[in-house]
Amino acid sequence: MSSLRCKILQLAVLLVLAALQIGADHLESDECGCGRRG
């Protein structure tokens, strides 16, 4: 069970990192009005 929990935790971390990366790209893009250029 511990190995399964570890895999789930790794997936969760990867998902969070991916979401943060996508969010950063969105904030820095011209399409976003909530960025620094907004």
C-alpha positions in Angstrom: 0.0 0.0 0.0 2.8 2.4 0.8 4.2 2.1 -2.8 0.7 2.9 -4.2 0.5 5.9 -1.9 3.9 7.0 -3.0 2.9 6.8 -6.7 -0.2 8.9 -6.0 1.8 11.5 -4.2 4.3 11.7 -7.1 1.4 12.1 -9.5 -0.1 14.8 -7.4 3.2 16.7 -7.2 3.6 16.5 -11.0 0.1 17.8 -11.5 0.7 20.7 -9.2 4.0 21.6 -10.9 2.3 21.3 -14.3 -0.5 23.6 -13.2 1.9 26.1 -11.8 3.9 26.1 -15.0 0.7 26.6 -17.1 -0.4 29.4 -14.8 2.9 31.1 -15.1 2.9 30.9 -18.9 -0.7 32.2 -18.9 0.2 35.2 -16.7 3.2 36.1 -18.9 1.2 35.7 -22.1 -0.5 38.7 -23.9 -3.9 37.0 -23.7 -4.1 37.3 -19.9 -5.4 40.6 -18.6 -4.3 39.8 -15.0 -0.6 39.8 -15.8 1.9 42.6 -15.3 0.9 44.2 -18.6 -2.8 44.3 -17.6 
